[in-house]
């Protein structure tokens, strides 16, 4: 194999696929990226056997072929090279010589034959979604994904359609984030329900972030999403990502979203967030408990740690009911407040032991449910 | 020195409270050790065993006499029998011994009664084992020696058992003190007596000094705690690492380890024997009444459980248990039964009758601690 490729294009391509590569892998081939010529394009492929990503780059190809190289080393080299054309050629025993201006690197490669076969997915169903929307859905829900391997179903985001629209839902069992987008009326999309693993979710977000040109990013390109054989495929421009899905039953999340609430409190979101961040500084490191005492017009936030001390703060709120005390994990509230848009925050619940619903009137399609702590 | 009390402690900032409670000179610690606990209980319950060499054995029914001595009465100890000795050896040393099987569940009950007595004097009780505890009575305005005497008397009058107590300014001294005079002893080491008390004791009395360390210390011409206390601290650190520093502190009567109260009973259980013709329906009712007992106990202690275990003994003497741990917090009878009944159904009875049924909860959490419940069941 022999290729000439622009250094910047090559570097962006490697950056696109590199994070899929398993860093802790015991198998060296999984730390490699596959370089393969496809007509006039250079294909870069990385896999951790669960997620595979392939991106196609324009290159000049005097001699077609394939080779695999350490993704990390290739990335480090390309990062340091000057803005110029890179010449790469394979030699005997899978050695690769990489030249750029006055620099020459001789790298130990591995043959393509050792690289895992990518799953061949016959997509039965596919649809297109604006990458801007997909990115937003992920950014607003991924913080709630569980990292507890004992709760398999919760270690990914639920991605589904029903009469309400297209939803993405994440929960760790203590809090839940759900965002629902309208599906165009003329859509022929059939209802589906899949759980996408956390790592894939983050890769897809990255895929949505990157674009070969700034204009495309701004005008909002489309991502094609397809399913088949317990796999999901995301493709955008020259990049395709295939991932295994989580084969488990996601809990019935709709039942924990309060439908009607007795207590309703509205407040300035930014002021509330700052108060939560301050008071949480003295919350117990493990429980992260903040106590909310809500009385007409006023919210008192307090925290206490037997070894650190205590903090309190008050905040004007819109509330006219009886005084009520409810406790929440500060981290859960703060993580939601970091992603929700709008100036006003609405909090509602039925009693201090039942799930609390947090919403913003300016972003009606996004809800966060947090289970209060018993205090 | 013993009477020092700081009644304003509650008002102090928390960090001060912690450092004050760690200051060894301020504390009053009692180490209580029940005398030949298992054997004494057997002798108490069966007066014909009084004065006899009673040897309580773990695995008495084990084939080839593979059991081991759990506790030997003081009469049996005269023959050289001691705990953890193989049964065969104990039999050789004391052929006239009265060998009894352990009744652990029963001894635990007695242990709980002992704890109840302790709890009248302090809430800072650290059980080391079923028959040994540390008590921090610093906050009790009474003199520590009075408390130790009162506890010993109450154990004698209420439970008809004897305990040996050691009183000192920290755990290390209290434990060494209780080891001085056994059984039914009381040794008091007041703070100003610590140095004198330790001076002539052999180094191997120090916690962590085993035969190997003892040999190394002896080679440095250190035989007594007094000699160890006078040794160069840096050299001890070089030779024994962190442990060397601990030896040095102990030798100088310094031990900052706090008395850490046990969180709670590790487990709460109820069980009962069933009649010959108990139907499955009435078994479920019996389970419900066991659950009620557990609910009462949990409520009294302000606890919730996360694990439920159902235990059955069949008429062929086989015992089977099934457990489940939930993410939530269980306390009410209904919550317990919701877990327990399916567990009972999971036990394959193969046409056998249930002789005995037990319900227990473990993985206990205090209701006082803030707790994050789950969104989903």
HADDOCK unambig.tbl for C-alpha pairs under 7 A between the chains (distance, minus, plus):
assign (segid A and resid 173 and name CA) (segid B and resid 374 and name CA) 5.54 0.50 0.50
assign (segid A and resid 173 and name CA) (segid B and resid 375 and name CA) 5.46 0.50 0.50
assign (segid A and resid 173 and name CA) (segid B and resid 376 and name CA) 6.39 0.50 0.50
assign (segid A and resid 174 and name CA) (segid B and resid 373 and name CA) 6.97 0.50 0.50
assign (segid A and resid 174 and name CA) (segid B and resid 374 and name CA) 5.15 0.50 0.50
assign (segid A and resid 174 and name CA) (segid B and resid 375 and name CA) 5.44 0.50 0.50
assign (segid A and resid 175 and name CA) (segid B and resid 375 and name CA) 6.97 0.50 0.50
assign (segid A and resid 256 and name CA) (segid B and resid 375 and name CA) 6.65 0.50 0.50
assign (segid A and resid 287 and name CA) (segid B and resid 370 and name CA) 6.88 0.50 0.50
assign (segid A and resid 306 and name CA) (segid B and resid 14 and name CA) 6.07 0.50 0.50
assign (segid A and resid 307 and name CA) (segid B and resid 14 and name CA) 5.78 0.50 0.50
assign (segid A and resid 307 and name CA) (segid B and resid 15 and name CA) 5.75 0.50 0.50
assign (segid A and resid 309 and name CA) (segid B and resid 14 and name CA) 6.81 0.50 0.50
assign (segid A and resid 371 and name CA) (segid B and resid 373 and name CA) 6.65 0.50 0.50
assign (segid A and resid 371 and name CA) (segid B and resid 374 and name CA) 6.65 0.50 0.50
assign (segid A and resid 371 and name CA) (segid B and resid 375 and name CA) 5.82 0.50 0.50
assign (segid A and resid 372 and name CA) (segid B and resid 372 and name CA) 6.84 0.50 0.50
assign (segid A and resid 373 and name CA) (segid B and resid 370 and name CA) 6.39 0.50 0.50
assign (segid A and resid 373 and name CA) (segid B and resid 371 and name CA) 5.36 0.50 0.50
assign (segid A and resid 373 and name CA) (segid B and resid 372 and name CA) 4.51 0.50 0.50
assign (segid A and resid 373 and name CA) (segid B and resid 373 and name CA) 6.31 0.50 0.50
assign (segid A and resid 374 and name CA) (segid B and resid 370 and name CA) 5.56 0.50 0.50
assign (segid A and resid 374 and name CA) (segid B and resid 371 and name CA) 5.18 0.50 0.50
assign (segid A and resid 374 and name CA) (segid B and resid 372 and name CA) 6.44 0.50 0.50
assign (segid A and resid 375 and name CA) (segid B and resid 370 and name CA) 4.94 0.50 0.50
assign (segid A and resid 375 and name CA) (segid B and resid 371 and name CA) 6.97 0.50 0.50
